[in-house]
Amino acid sequence: MLKRLASGRLLLVWNQLYPEGKTTYERRSGNYSQRAGSWHREELSIAFSDNDGESWTPPTVIARKAKTWISYPYVLERHPGEIWITTMQWD
């Protein structure tokens, strides 16, 4: 999810292709997609941009749970600077 904050910064919350510190992850197809893809959903990451997405802070893992899916994030800025993050899936 990409969200513009009250400060004007962009916030991005997503599942990276690979687990933190790795450069590969099993690729699968079938019920999920026609082509094999990364279905890594065990970590949720966050990054910020101060220049409309031209560059980003290094990603930070904010949630991690092995052998489960943490995905489809939603971001709410309840008050300026107070960010709430939830997900649709957390097995």
PyMOL Python script that loads the backbone (N, CA, C, O; Angstrom):
from pymol import cmd

cmd.read_pdbstr("""\
ATOM      1  N   MET A   1       0.843  -1.176   0.000  1.00  0.00           N
ATOM      2  CA  MET A   1       0.000   0.000   0.000  1.00  0.00           C
ATOM      3  C   MET A   1       0.888   1.238   0.000  1.00  0.00           C
ATOM      4  O   MET A   1       1.874   1.317   0.733  1.00  0.00           O
ATOM      5  N   LEU A   2       0.527   2.175  -0.815  1.00  0.00           N
ATOM      6  CA  LEU A   2       1.217   3.450  -0.903  1.00  0.00           C
ATOM      7  C   LEU A   2       0.285   4.528  -0.369  1.00  0.00           C
ATOM      8  O   LEU A   2      -0.877   4.598  -0.769  1.00  0.00           O
ATOM      9  N   LYS A   3       0.788   5.374   0.535  1.00  0.00           N
ATOM     10  CA  LYS A   3      -0.052   6.420   1.127  1.00  0.00           C
ATOM     11  C   LYS A   3       0.750   7.700   1.282  1.00  0.00           C
ATOM     12  O   LYS A   3       1.912   7.681   1.689  1.00  0.00           O
ATOM     13  N   ARG A   4       0.109   8.808   0.952  1.00  0.00           N
ATOM     14  CA  ARG A   4       0.722  10.111   1.216  1.00  0.00           C
ATOM     15  C   ARG A   4       0.296  10.536   2.621  1.00  0.00           C
ATOM     16  O   ARG A   4      -0.892  10.574   2.942  1.00  0.00           O
ATOM     17  N   LEU A   5       1.281  10.852   3.442  1.00  0.00           N
ATOM     18  CA  LEU A   5       1.024  11.247   4.818  1.00  0.00           C
ATOM     19  C   LEU A   5       0.724  12.743   4.903  1.00  0.00           C
ATOM     20  O   LEU A   5       0.964  13.489   3.953  1.00  0.00           O
ATOM     21  N   ALA A   6       0.203  13.168   6.036  1.00  0.00           N
ATOM     22  CA  ALA A   6      -0.120  14.584   6.242  1.00  0.00           C
ATOM     23  C   ALA A   6       1.122  15.464   6.066  1.00  0.00           C
ATOM     24  O   ALA A   6       1.007  16.627   5.681  1.00  0.00           O
ATOM     25  N   SER A   7       2.294  14.918   6.346  1.00  0.00           N
ATOM     26  CA  SER A   7       3.544  15.663   6.209  1.00  0.00           C
ATOM     27  C   SER A   7       3.949  15.857   4.749  1.00  0.00           C
ATOM     28  O   SER A   7       4.828  16.665   4.448  1.00  0.00           O
ATOM     29  N   GLY A   8       3.305  15.113   3.841  1.00  0.00           N
ATOM     30  CA  GLY A   8       3.669  15.153   2.431  1.00  0.00           C
ATOM     31  C   GLY A   8       4.556  13.988   2.023  1.00  0.00           C
ATOM     32  O   GLY A   8       4.705  13.713   0.833  1.00  0.00           O
ATOM     33  N   ARG A   9       5.150  13.300   2.996  1.00  0.00           N
ATOM     34  CA  ARG A   9       5.988  12.127   2.703  1.00  0.00           C
ATOM     35  C   ARG A   9       5.113  11.003   2.151  1.00  0.00           C
ATOM     36  O   ARG A   9       3.915  10.935   2.427  1.00  0.00           O
ATOM     37  N   LEU A  10       5.733  10.129   1.371  1.00  0.00           N
ATOM     38  CA  LEU A  10       5.078   8.902   0.932  1.00  0.00           C
ATOM     39  C   LEU A  10       5.493   7.772   1.850  1.00  0.00           C
ATOM     40  O   LEU A  10       6.644   7.699   2.280  1.00  0.00           O
ATOM     41  N   LEU A  11       4.554   6.895   2.147  1.00  0.00           N
ATOM     42  CA  LEU A  11       4.813   5.702   2.939  1.00  0.00           C
ATOM     43  C   LEU A  11       4.436   4.502   2.088  1.00  0.00           C
ATOM     44  O   LEU A  11       3.381   4.504   1.453  1.00  0.00           O
ATOM     45  N   LEU A  12       5.271   3.488   2.063  1.00  0.00           N
ATOM     46  CA  LEU A  12       5.017   2.264   1.314  1.00  0.00           C
ATOM     47  C   LEU A  12       5.110   1.087   2.265  1.00  0.00           C
ATOM     48  O   LEU A  12       6.102   0.936   2.979  1.00  0.00           O
ATOM     49  N   VAL A  13       4.071   0.244   2.276  1.00  0.00           N
ATOM     50  CA  VAL A  13       4.065  -0.980   3.072  1.00  0.00           C
ATOM     51  C   VAL A  13       3.814  -2.124   2.104  1.00  0.00           C
ATOM     52  O   VAL A  13       2.843  -2.098   1.348  1.00  0.00           O
ATOM     53  N   TRP A  14       4.699  -3.147   2.120  1.00  0.00           N
ATOM     54  CA  TRP A  14       4.598  -4.218   1.133  1.00  0.00           C
ATOM     55  C   TRP A  14       5.356  -5.453   1.582  1.00  0.00           C
ATOM     56  O   TRP A  14       6.110  -5.426   2.554  1.00  0.00           O
ATOM     57  N   ASN A  15       5.135  -6.540   0.848  1.00  0.00           N
ATOM     58  CA  ASN A  15       5.901  -7.773   1.018  1.00  0.00           C
ATOM     59  C   ASN A  15       7.031  -7.756   0.004  1.00  0.00           C
ATOM     60  O   ASN A  15       6.781  -7.706  -1.200  1.00  0.00           O
ATOM     61  N   GLN A  16       8.268  -7.795   0.474  1.00  0.00           N
ATOM     62  CA  GLN A  16       9.408  -7.843  -0.433  1.00  0.00           C
ATOM     63  C   GLN A  16       9.458  -9.198  -1.140  1.00  0.00           C
ATOM     64  O   GLN A  16       8.840 -10.163  -0.689  1.00  0.00           O
ATOM     65  N   LEU A  17      10.188  -9.264  -2.239  1.00  0.00           N
ATOM     66  CA  LEU A  17      10.284 -10.516  -3.001  1.00  0.00           C
ATOM     67  C   LEU A  17      10.947 -11.633  -2.211  1.00  0.00           C
ATOM     68  O   LEU A  17      10.594 -12.802  -2.367  1.00  0.00           O
ATOM     69  N   TYR A  18      11.912 -11.276  -1.358  1.00  0.00           N
ATOM     70  CA  TYR A  18      12.690 -12.275  -0.641  1.00  0.00           C
ATOM     71  C   TYR A  18      12.710 -11.928   0.847  1.00  0.00           C
ATOM     72  O   TYR A  18      12.566 -10.761   1.210  1.00  0.00           O
ATOM     73  N   PRO A  19      12.885 -12.924   1.707  1.00  0.00           N
ATOM     74  CA  PRO A  19      13.051 -12.625   3.135  1.00  0.00           C
ATOM     75  C   PRO A  19      14.264 -11.728   3.360  1.00  0.00           C
ATOM     76  O   PRO A  19      15.209 -11.746   2.571  1.00  0.00           O
ATOM     77  N   GLU A  20      14.236 -10.951   4.426  1.00  0.00           N
ATOM     78  CA  GLU A  20      15.335 -10.048   4.755  1.00  0.00           C
ATOM     79  C   GLU A  20      16.655 -10.820   4.791  1.00  0.00           C
ATOM     80  O   GLU A  20      16.760 -11.861   5.438  1.00  0.00           O
ATOM     81  N   GLY A  21      17.657 -10.296   4.088  1.00  0.00           N
ATOM     82  CA  GLY A  21      18.970 -10.903   4.052  1.00  0.00           C
ATOM     83  C   GLY A  21      19.134 -12.012   3.022  1.00  0.00           C
ATOM     84  O   GLY A  21      20.227 -12.565   2.899  1.00  0.00           O
ATOM     85  N   LYS A  22      18.094 -12.353   2.285  1.00  0.00           N
ATOM     86  CA  LYS A  22      18.155 -13.411   1.272  1.00  0.00           C
ATOM     87  C   LYS A  22      18.067 -12.791  -0.124  1.00  0.00           C
ATOM     88  O   LYS A  22      17.615 -11.658  -0.284  1.00  0.00           O
ATOM     89  N   THR A  23      18.503 -13.547  -1.127  1.00  0.00           N
ATOM     90  CA  THR A  23      18.412 -13.093  -2.512  1.00  0.00           C
ATOM     91  C   THR A  23      17.590 -14.049  -3.372  1.00  0.00           C
ATOM     92  O   THR A  23      17.477 -13.853  -4.582  1.00  0.00           O
ATOM     93  N   THR A  24      17.024 -15.068  -2.763  1.00  0.00           N
ATOM     94  CA  THR A  24      16.169 -16.002  -3.484  1.00  0.00           C
ATOM     95  C   THR A  24      15.005 -16.414  -2.591  1.00  0.00           C
ATOM     96  O   THR A  24      15.043 -16.257  -1.371  1.00  0.00           O
ATOM     97  N   TYR A  25      13.975 -16.943  -3.232  1.00  0.00           N
ATOM     98  CA  TYR A  25      12.822 -17.491  -2.529  1.00  0.00           C
ATOM     99  C   TYR A  25      12.110 -18.413  -3.507  1.00  0.00           C
ATOM    100  O   TYR A  25      12.057 -18.121  -4.702  1.00  0.00           O
ATOM    101  N   GLU A  26      11.573 -19.495  -3.030  1.00  0.00           N
ATOM    102  CA  GLU A  26      10.877 -20.454  -3.890  1.00  0.00           C
ATOM    103  C   GLU A  26       9.806 -19.742  -4.714  1.00  0.00           C
ATOM    104  O   GLU A  26       9.033 -18.938  -4.192  1.00  0.00           O
ATOM    105  N   ARG A  27       9.776 -20.047  -5.992  1.00  0.00           N
ATOM    106  CA  ARG A  27       8.750 -19.487  -6.876  1.00  0.00           C
ATOM    107  C   ARG A  27       7.720 -20.555  -7.159  1.00  0.00           C
ATOM    108  O   ARG A  27       8.061 -21.715  -7.387  1.00  0.00           O
ATOM    109  N   ARG A  28       6.434 -20.154  -7.144  1.00  0.00           N
ATOM    110  CA  ARG A  28       5.338 -21.093  -7.359  1.00  0.00           C
ATOM    111  C   ARG A  28       4.369 -20.558  -8.389  1.00  0.00           C
ATOM    112  O   ARG A  28       4.268 -19.351  -8.613  1.00  0.00           O
ATOM    113  N   SER A  29       3.664 -21.475  -9.007  1.00  0.00           N
ATOM    114  CA  SER A  29       2.564 -21.126  -9.912  1.00  0.00           C
ATOM    115  C   SER A  29       1.425 -22.098  -9.618  1.00  0.00           C
ATOM    116  O   SER A  29       1.465 -22.825  -8.626  1.00  0.00           O
ATOM    117  N   GLY A  30       0.427 -22.110 -10.471  1.00  0.00           N
ATOM    118  CA  GLY A  30      -0.709 -23.010 -10.263  1.00  0.00           C
ATOM    119  C   GLY A  30      -1.917 -22.238  -9.802  1.00  0.00           C
ATOM    120  O   GLY A  30      -2.425 -21.384 -10.528  1.00  0.00           O
ATOM    121  N   ASN A  31      -2.387 -22.529  -8.594  1.00  0.00           N
ATOM    122  CA  ASN A  31      -3.579 -21.861  -8.072  1.00  0.00           C
ATOM    123  C   ASN A  31      -3.379 -20.362  -7.877  1.00  0.00           C
ATOM    124  O   ASN A  31      -4.343 -19.597  -7.869  1.00  0.00           O
ATOM    125  N   TYR A  32      -2.126 -19.947  -7.721  1.00  0.00           N
ATOM    126  CA  TYR A  32      -1.846 -18.547  -7.427  1.00  0.00           C
ATOM    127  C   TYR A  32      -1.634 -17.696  -8.670  1.00  0.00           C
ATOM    128  O   TYR A  32      -2.055 -16.540  -8.711  1.00  0.00           O
ATOM    129  N   SER A  33      -0.989 -18.256  -9.677  1.00  0.00           N
ATOM    130  CA  SER A  33      -0.712 -17.490 -10.887  1.00  0.00           C
ATOM    131  C   SER A  33      -0.309 -18.432 -12.014  1.00  0.00           C
ATOM    132  O   SER A  33       0.090 -19.571 -11.770  1.00  0.00           O
ATOM    133  N   GLN A  34      -0.415 -17.950 -13.243  1.00  0.00           N
ATOM    134  CA  GLN A  34      -0.020 -18.755 -14.392  1.00  0.00           C
ATOM    135  C   GLN A  34       1.489 -18.920 -14.462  1.00  0.00           C
ATOM    136  O   GLN A  34       1.981 -19.979 -14.851  1.00  0.00           O
ATOM    137  N   ARG A  35       2.219 -17.894 -14.093  1.00  0.00           N
ATOM    138  CA  ARG A  35       3.679 -17.935 -14.109  1.00  0.00           C
ATOM    139  C   ARG A  35       4.198 -18.024 -12.683  1.00  0.00           C
ATOM    140  O   ARG A  35       3.596 -17.503 -11.744  1.00  0.00           O
ATOM    141  N   ALA A  36       5.320 -18.690 -12.550  1.00  0.00           N
ATOM    142  CA  ALA A  36       5.926 -18.825 -11.225  1.00  0.00           C
ATOM    143  C   ALA A  36       6.337 -17.453 -10.697  1.00  0.00           C
ATOM    144  O   ALA A  36       6.931 -16.656 -11.422  1.00  0.00           O
ATOM    145  N   GLY A  37       6.021 -17.187  -9.449  1.00  0.00           N
ATOM    146  CA  GLY A  37       6.361 -15.908  -8.838  1.00  0.00           C
ATOM    147  C   GLY A  37       6.700 -16.079  -7.371  1.00  0.00           C
ATOM    148  O   GLY A  37       6.464 -17.141  -6.794  1.00  0.00           O
ATOM    149  N   SER A  38       7.242 -15.061  -6.777  1.00  0.00           N
ATOM    150  CA  SER A  38       7.547 -15.086  -5.351  1.00  0.00           C
ATOM    151  C   SER A  38       6.255 -14.858  -4.572  1.00  0.00           C
ATOM    152  O   SER A  38       5.570 -13.855  -4.771  1.00  0.00           O
ATOM    153  N   TRP A  39       5.939 -15.767  -3.713  1.00  0.00           N
ATOM    154  CA  TRP A  39       4.770 -15.611  -2.842  1.00  0.00           C
ATOM    155  C   TRP A  39       5.231 -15.458  -1.398  1.00  0.00           C
ATOM    156  O   TRP A  39       4.588 -15.949  -0.471  1.00  0.00           O
ATOM    157  N   HIS A  40       6.354 -14.770  -1.223  1.00  0.00           N
ATOM    158  CA  HIS A  40       6.891 -14.524   0.118  1.00  0.00           C
ATOM    159  C   HIS A  40       5.960 -13.558   0.848  1.00  0.00           C
ATOM    160  O   HIS A  40       5.838 -12.391   0.474  1.00  0.00           O
ATOM    161  N   ARG A  41       5.313 -14.058   1.885  1.00  0.00           N
ATOM    162  CA  ARG A  41       4.380 -13.237   2.662  1.00  0.00           C
ATOM    163  C   ARG A  41       4.644 -13.333   4.165  1.00  0.00           C
ATOM    164  O   ARG A  41       3.785 -12.986   4.976  1.00  0.00           O
ATOM    165  N   GLU A  42       5.840 -13.808   4.530  1.00  0.00           N
ATOM    166  CA  GLU A  42       6.155 -13.998   5.949  1.00  0.00           C
ATOM    167  C   GLU A  42       6.676 -12.731   6.615  1.00  0.00           C
ATOM    168  O   GLU A  42       6.855 -12.702   7.833  1.00  0.00           O
ATOM    169  N   GLU A  43       6.921 -11.688   5.834  1.00  0.00           N
ATOM    170  CA  GLU A  43       7.419 -10.419   6.367  1.00  0.00           C
ATOM    171  C   GLU A  43       6.686  -9.257   5.709  1.00  0.00           C
ATOM    172  O   GLU A  43       6.324  -9.314   4.534  1.00  0.00           O
ATOM    173  N   LEU A  44       6.480  -8.221   6.480  1.00  0.00           N
ATOM    174  CA  LEU A  44       5.886  -6.988   5.966  1.00  0.00           C
ATOM    175  C   LEU A  44       6.904  -5.872   6.189  1.00  0.00           C
ATOM    176  O   LEU A  44       7.441  -5.722   7.287  1.00  0.00           O
ATOM    177  N   SER A  45       7.164  -5.097   5.147  1.00  0.00           N
ATOM    178  CA  SER A  45       8.189  -4.044   5.214  1.00  0.00           C
ATOM    179  C   SER A  45       7.577  -2.667   5.027  1.00  0.00           C
ATOM    180  O   SER A  45       6.471  -2.518   4.506  1.00  0.00           O
ATOM    181  N   ILE A  46       8.332  -1.657   5.471  1.00  0.00           N
ATOM    182  CA  ILE A  46       7.904  -0.262   5.341  1.00  0.00           C
ATOM    183  C   ILE A  46       9.095   0.571   4.860  1.00  0.00           C
ATOM    184  O   ILE A  46      10.244   0.292   5.204  1.00  0.00           O
ATOM    185  N   ALA A  47       8.798   1.597   4.060  1.00  0.00           N
ATOM    186  CA  ALA A  47       9.814   2.560   3.615  1.00  0.00           C
ATOM    187  C   ALA A  47       9.119   3.907   3.403  1.00  0.00           C
ATOM    188  O   ALA A  47       7.900   3.972   3.239  1.00  0.00           O
ATOM    189  N   PHE A  48       9.918   4.980   3.409  1.00  0.00           N
ATOM    190  CA  PHE A  48       9.398   6.338   3.253  1.00  0.00           C
ATOM    191  C   PHE A  48      10.151   7.057   2.137  1.00  0.00           C
ATOM    192  O   PHE A  48      11.316   6.766   1.866  1.00  0.00           O
ATOM    193  N   SER A  49       9.464   8.002   1.499  1.00  0.00           N
ATOM    194  CA  SER A  49      10.086   8.852   0.490  1.00  0.00           C
ATOM    195  C   SER A  49       9.743  10.306   0.793  1.00  0.00           C
ATOM    196  O   SER A  49       8.597  10.642   1.092  1.00  0.00           O
ATOM    197  N   ASP A  50      10.758  11.159   0.711  1.00  0.00           N
ATOM    198  CA  ASP A  50      10.569  12.601   0.897  1.00  0.00           C
ATOM    199  C   ASP A  50      10.541  13.354  -0.429  1.00  0.00           C
ATOM    200  O   ASP A  50      10.391  14.575  -0.443  1.00  0.00           O
ATOM    201  N   ASN A  51      10.688  12.624  -1.561  1.00  0.00           N
ATOM    202  CA  ASN A  51      10.769  13.292  -2.859  1.00  0.00           C
ATOM    203  C   ASN A  51       9.848  12.638  -3.900  1.00  0.00           C
ATOM    204  O   ASN A  51      10.252  12.394  -5.037  1.00  0.00           O
ATOM    205  N   ASP A  52       8.631  12.368  -3.496  1.00  0.00           N
ATOM    206  CA  ASP A  52       7.605  11.810  -4.383  1.00  0.00           C
ATOM    207  C   ASP A  52       8.016  10.504  -5.060  1.00  0.00           C
ATOM    208  O   ASP A  52       7.668  10.261  -6.215  1.00  0.00           O
ATOM    209  N   GLY A  53       8.755   9.670  -4.338  1.00  0.00           N
ATOM    210  CA  GLY A  53       9.087   8.347  -4.820  1.00  0.00           C
ATOM    211  C   GLY A  53      10.360   8.237  -5.644  1.00  0.00           C
ATOM    212  O   GLY A  53      10.673   7.158  -6.146  1.00  0.00           O
ATOM    213  N   GLU A  54      11.105   9.339  -5.796  1.00  0.00           N
ATOM    214  CA  GLU A  54      12.364   9.258  -6.543  1.00  0.00           C
ATOM    215  C   GLU A  54      13.389   8.417  -5.797  1.00  0.00           C
ATOM    216  O   GLU A  54      14.181   7.707  -6.417  1.00  0.00           O
ATOM    217  N   SER A  55      13.378   8.492  -4.469  1.00  0.00           N
ATOM    218  CA  SER A  55      14.253   7.647  -3.655  1.00  0.00           C
ATOM    219  C   SER A  55      13.496   7.275  -2.379  1.00  0.00           C
ATOM    220  O   SER A  55      12.545   7.947  -1.977  1.00  0.00           O
ATOM    221  N   TRP A  56      13.946   6.189  -1.761  1.00  0.00           N
ATOM    222  CA  TRP A  56      13.264   5.642  -0.590  1.00  0.00           C
ATOM    223  C   TRP A  56      14.262   5.340   0.521  1.00  0.00           C
ATOM    224  O   TRP A  56      15.437   5.080   0.263  1.00  0.00           O
ATOM    225  N   THR A  57      13.777   5.380   1.758  1.00  0.00           N
ATOM    226  CA  THR A  57      14.597   4.917   2.870  1.00  0.00           C
ATOM    227  C   THR A  57      14.806   3.417   2.703  1.00  0.00           C
ATOM    228  O   THR A  57      14.021   2.760   2.019  1.00  0.00           O
ATOM    229  N   PRO A  58      15.851   2.864   3.317  1.00  0.00           N
ATOM    230  CA  PRO A  58      15.994   1.407   3.262  1.00  0.00           C
ATOM    231  C   PRO A  58      14.763   0.742   3.893  1.00  0.00           C
ATOM    232  O   PRO A  58      14.234   1.241   4.886  1.00  0.00           O
ATOM    233  N   PRO A  59      14.308  -0.373   3.325  1.00  0.00           N
ATOM    234  CA  PRO A  59      13.138  -1.033   3.899  1.00  0.00           C
ATOM    235  C   PRO A  59      13.430  -1.575   5.294  1.00  0.00           C
ATOM    236  O   PRO A  59      14.530  -2.049   5.579  1.00  0.00           O
ATOM    237  N   THR A  60      12.420  -1.492   6.152  1.00  0.00           N
ATOM    238  CA  THR A  60      12.486  -2.038   7.502  1.00  0.00           C
ATOM    239  C   THR A  60      11.369  -3.058   7.658  1.00  0.00           C
ATOM    240  O   THR A  60      10.210  -2.755   7.372  1.00  0.00           O
ATOM    241  N   VAL A  61      11.701  -4.260   8.105  1.00  0.00           N
ATOM    242  CA  VAL A  61      10.681  -5.275   8.361  1.00  0.00           C
ATOM    243  C   VAL A  61       9.961  -4.886   9.649  1.00  0.00           C
ATOM    244  O   VAL A  61      10.593  -4.723  10.694  1.00  0.00           O
ATOM    245  N   ILE A  62       8.628  -4.736   9.572  1.00  0.00           N
ATOM    246  CA  ILE A  62       7.845  -4.335  10.743  1.00  0.00           C
ATOM    247  C   ILE A  62       7.017  -5.485  11.312  1.00  0.00           C
ATOM    248  O   ILE A  62       6.485  -5.377  12.417  1.00  0.00           O
ATOM    249  N   ALA A  63       6.904  -6.588  10.564  1.00  0.00           N
ATOM    250  CA  ALA A  63       6.189  -7.772  11.050  1.00  0.00           C
ATOM    251  C   ALA A  63       6.811  -8.997  10.399  1.00  0.00           C
ATOM    252  O   ALA A  63       7.178  -8.981   9.224  1.00  0.00           O
ATOM    253  N   ARG A  64       6.922 -10.056  11.188  1.00  0.00           N
ATOM    254  CA  ARG A  64       7.513 -11.296  10.666  1.00  0.00           C
ATOM    255  C   ARG A  64       6.903 -12.475  11.419  1.00  0.00           C
ATOM    256  O   ARG A  64       6.835 -12.472  12.648  1.00  0.00           O
ATOM    257  N   LYS A  65       6.463 -13.478  10.669  1.00  0.00           N
ATOM    258  CA  LYS A  65       5.973 -14.711  11.273  1.00  0.00           C
ATOM    259  C   LYS A  65       6.202 -15.839  10.280  1.00  0.00           C
ATOM    260  O   LYS A  65       5.644 -15.833   9.183  1.00  0.00           O
ATOM    261  N   ALA A  66       7.021 -16.804  10.666  1.00  0.00           N
ATOM    262  CA  ALA A  66       7.378 -17.912   9.778  1.00  0.00           C
ATOM    263  C   ALA A  66       6.168 -18.770   9.429  1.00  0.00           C
ATOM    264  O   ALA A  66       5.277 -18.977  10.252  1.00  0.00           O
ATOM    265  N   LYS A  67       6.153 -19.256   8.216  1.00  0.00           N
ATOM    266  CA  LYS A  67       5.159 -20.200   7.705  1.00  0.00           C
ATOM    267  C   LYS A  67       3.731 -19.661   7.787  1.00  0.00           C
ATOM    268  O   LYS A  67       2.790 -20.404   8.069  1.00  0.00           O
ATOM    269  N   THR A  68       3.586 -18.370   7.539  1.00  0.00           N
ATOM    270  CA  THR A  68       2.256 -17.767   7.513  1.00  0.00           C
ATOM    271  C   THR A  68       2.239 -16.637   6.489  1.00  0.00           C
ATOM    272  O   THR A  68       3.277 -16.301   5.918  1.00  0.00           O
ATOM    273  N   TRP A  69       1.086 -16.057   6.258  1.00  0.00           N
ATOM    274  CA  TRP A  69       0.959 -14.932   5.340  1.00  0.00           C
ATOM    275  C   TRP A  69       0.600 -13.689   6.123  1.00  0.00           C
ATOM    276  O   TRP A  69      -0.392 -13.664   6.852  1.00  0.00           O
ATOM    277  N   ILE A  70       1.412 -12.658   5.969  1.00  0.00           N
ATOM    278  CA  ILE A  70       1.118 -11.321   6.487  1.00  0.00           C
ATOM    279  C   ILE A  70       1.030 -10.456   5.231  1.00  0.00           C
ATOM    280  O   ILE A  70       2.058 -10.059   4.681  1.00  0.00           O
ATOM    281  N   SER A  71      -0.171 -10.164   4.780  1.00  0.00           N
ATOM    282  CA  SER A  71      -0.284  -9.510   3.472  1.00  0.00           C
ATOM    283  C   SER A  71      -1.530  -8.642   3.363  1.00  0.00           C
ATOM    284  O   SER A  71      -2.374  -8.617   4.259  1.00  0.00           O
ATOM    285  N   TYR A  72      -1.622  -7.937   2.253  1.00  0.00           N
ATOM    286  CA  TYR A  72      -2.680  -6.985   1.957  1.00  0.00           C
ATOM    287  C   TYR A  72      -2.788  -5.933   3.062  1.00  0.00           C
ATOM    288  O   TYR A  72      -3.802  -5.855   3.756  1.00  0.00           O
ATOM    289  N   PRO A  73      -1.724  -5.118   3.223  1.00  0.00           N
ATOM    290  CA  PRO A  73      -1.725  -4.119   4.290  1.00  0.00           C
ATOM    291  C   PRO A  73      -2.677  -2.963   4.003  1.00  0.00           C
ATOM    292  O   PRO A  73      -3.002  -2.659   2.855  1.00  0.00           O
ATOM    293  N   TYR A  74      -3.107  -2.334   5.089  1.00  0.00           N
ATOM    294  CA  TYR A  74      -3.896  -1.112   5.031  1.00  0.00           C
ATOM    295  C   TYR A  74      -3.265  -0.124   6.005  1.00  0.00           C
ATOM    296  O   TYR A  74      -2.912  -0.499   7.123  1.00  0.00           O
ATOM    297  N   VAL A  75      -3.120   1.119   5.596  1.00  0.00           N
ATOM    298  CA  VAL A  75      -2.493   2.153   6.416  1.00  0.00           C
ATOM    299  C   VAL A  75      -3.506   3.248   6.717  1.00  0.00           C
ATOM    300  O   VAL A  75      -4.208   3.721   5.824  1.00  0.00           O
ATOM    301  N   LEU A  76      -3.574   3.644   7.975  1.00  0.00           N
ATOM    302  CA  LEU A  76      -4.413   4.754   8.411  1.00  0.00           C
ATOM    303  C   LEU A  76      -3.538   5.729   9.186  1.00  0.00           C
ATOM    304  O   LEU A  76      -2.849   5.337  10.128  1.00  0.00           O
ATOM    305  N   GLU A  77      -3.564   6.983   8.797  1.00  0.00           N
ATOM    306  CA  GLU A  77      -2.889   8.014   9.585  1.00  0.00           C
ATOM    307  C   GLU A  77      -3.981   8.669  10.427  1.00  0.00           C
ATOM    308  O   GLU A  77      -4.636   9.613   9.986  1.00  0.00           O
ATOM    309  N   ARG A  78      -4.168   8.164  11.628  1.00  0.00           N
ATOM    310  CA  ARG A  78      -5.271   8.596  12.507  1.00  0.00           C
ATOM    311  C   ARG A  78      -5.160  10.081  12.847  1.00  0.00           C
ATOM    312  O   ARG A  78      -6.143  10.820  12.791  1.00  0.00           O
ATOM    313  N   HIS A  79      -3.967  10.495  13.193  1.00  0.00           N
ATOM    314  CA  HIS A  79      -3.617  11.899  13.421  1.00  0.00           C
ATOM    315  C   HIS A  79      -2.272  12.095  12.728  1.00  0.00           C
ATOM    316  O   HIS A  79      -1.552  11.116  12.534  1.00  0.00           O
ATOM    317  N   PRO A  80      -1.902  13.322  12.346  1.00  0.00           N
ATOM    318  CA  PRO A  80      -0.600  13.524  11.711  1.00  0.00           C
ATOM    319  C   PRO A  80       0.530  12.889  12.531  1.00  0.00           C
ATOM    320  O   PRO A  80       0.729  13.218  13.701  1.00  0.00           O
ATOM    321  N   GLY A  81       1.255  11.982  11.899  1.00  0.00           N
ATOM    322  CA  GLY A  81       2.365  11.297  12.553  1.00  0.00           C
ATOM    323  C   GLY A  81       1.992  10.043  13.311  1.00  0.00           C
ATOM    324  O   GLY A  81       2.878   9.316  13.759  1.00  0.00           O
ATOM    325  N   GLU A  82       0.693   9.761  13.471  1.00  0.00           N
ATOM    326  CA  GLU A  82       0.235   8.537  14.156  1.00  0.00           C
ATOM    327  C   GLU A  82      -0.267   7.562  13.091  1.00  0.00           C
ATOM    328  O   GLU A  82      -1.356   7.726  12.541  1.00  0.00           O
ATOM    329  N   ILE A  83       0.539   6.562  12.817  1.00  0.00           N
ATOM    330  CA  ILE A  83       0.254   5.642  11.710  1.00  0.00           C
ATOM    331  C   ILE A  83      -0.172   4.296  12.266  1.00  0.00           C
ATOM    332  O   ILE A  83       0.511   3.709  13.105  1.00  0.00           O
ATOM    333  N   TRP A  84      -1.303   3.820  11.789  1.00  0.00           N
ATOM    334  CA  TRP A  84      -1.793   2.488  12.131  1.00  0.00           C
ATOM    335  C   TRP A  84      -1.679   1.620  10.888  1.00  0.00           C
ATOM    336  O   TRP A  84      -2.011   2.056   9.786  1.00  0.00           O
ATOM    337  N   ILE A  85      -1.211   0.392  11.067  1.00  0.00           N
ATOM    338  CA  ILE A  85      -1.091  -0.551   9.957  1.00  0.00           C
ATOM    339  C   ILE A  85      -1.767  -1.852  10.353  1.00  0.00           C
ATOM    340  O   ILE A  85      -1.530  -2.388  11.435  1.00  0.00           O
ATOM    341  N   THR A  86      -2.605  -2.346   9.470  1.00  0.00           N
ATOM    342  CA  THR A  86      -3.244  -3.636   9.666  1.00  0.00           C
ATOM    343  C   THR A  86      -3.103  -4.432   8.383  1.00  0.00           C
ATOM    344  O   THR A  86      -2.690  -3.889   7.358  1.00  0.00           O
ATOM    345  N   THR A  87      -3.436  -5.695   8.426  1.00  0.00           N
ATOM    346  CA  THR A  87      -3.380  -6.532   7.222  1.00  0.00           C
ATOM    347  C   THR A  87      -4.672  -7.328   7.097  1.00  0.00           C
ATOM    348  O   THR A  87      -5.354  -7.602   8.085  1.00  0.00           O
ATOM    349  N   MET A  88      -4.991  -7.691   5.856  1.00  0.00           N
ATOM    350  CA  MET A  88      -6.164  -8.508   5.611  1.00  0.00           C
ATOM    351  C   MET A  88      -5.869  -9.977   5.939  1.00  0.00           C
ATOM    352  O   MET A  88      -6.756 -10.720   6.359  1.00  0.00           O
ATOM    353  N   GLN A  89      -4.614 -10.381   5.743  1.00  0.00           N
ATOM    354  CA  GLN A  89      -4.242 -11.771   6.011  1.00  0.00           C
ATOM    355  C   GLN A  89      -3.166 -11.840   7.078  1.00  0.00           C
ATOM    356  O   GLN A  89      -2.146 -11.156   6.999  1.00  0.00           O
ATOM    357  N   TRP A  90      -3.400 -12.650   8.046  1.00  0.00           N
ATOM    358  CA  TRP A  90      -2.422 -13.007   9.068  1.00  0.00           C
ATOM    359  C   TRP A  90      -2.843 -14.371   9.560  1.00  0.00           C
ATOM    360  O   TRP A  90      -3.658 -14.487  10.475  1.00  0.00           O
ATOM    361  N   ASP A  91      -2.283 -15.414   8.950  1.00  0.00           N
ATOM    362  CA  ASP A  91      -2.671 -16.790   9.309  1.00  0.00           C
ATOM    363  C   ASP A  91      -2.114 -17.160  10.653  1.00  0.00           C
ATOM    364  O   ASP A  91      -2.332 -18.275  11.127  1.00  0.00           O
TER     365      ASP A  91
END
""", "prot")
cmd.dss("prot")
cmd.show_as("cartoon", "prot")
cmd.util.cbc("prot")
cmd.orient("prot")
